[in-house]
Amino acid sequence: QVQLVESGGGLVQAGGSLRLICAASGSLYSPLFMGWYRQAPGKQRELVASIRNGGSTNYGDSLKGRFTIFTNNAKTIVYLQMDGLLPEDTAVYYCNIQDTRRNYWGQGTQVTVSS
């Protein structure tokens, strides 16, 4: 049974940085997609960043250049480095990993950016 455990969220001032970490326990089968989504109150969940098994990355609008997604070599941990945080980045951030068998989600970690 694969579980995703997220950490690294918290409260930060505008302009600050956080690094989110998502670690998969159990055995992943050839991860195809690893990504981070976020959901702010009253808004739909949106893609923040993703990385595919070939290494290609994708970022949400206006996030590239501030956020960076990367993984460990074993592709069991996915990181989201967030720099230059803005109050509008406040949301619950969710990790998502898809392998050849299933689509897994983390429980979410709160990121709050104060102005």
Beta strands, then each sheet from edge to edge (+ up, - down):
strand 1: 3-7
strand 2: 10-13
strand 3: 18-25
strand 4: 33-39
strand 5: 46-52
strand 6: 57-59
strand 7: 67-71
strand 8: 77-82
strand 9: 91-98
strand 10: 103-105
strand 11: 109-114
sheet 1: 1+ 3- 8+ 7-
sheet 2: 2+ 11+ 9- 4+ 5- 6+
sheet 3: 2+ 11+ 9- 10+
end
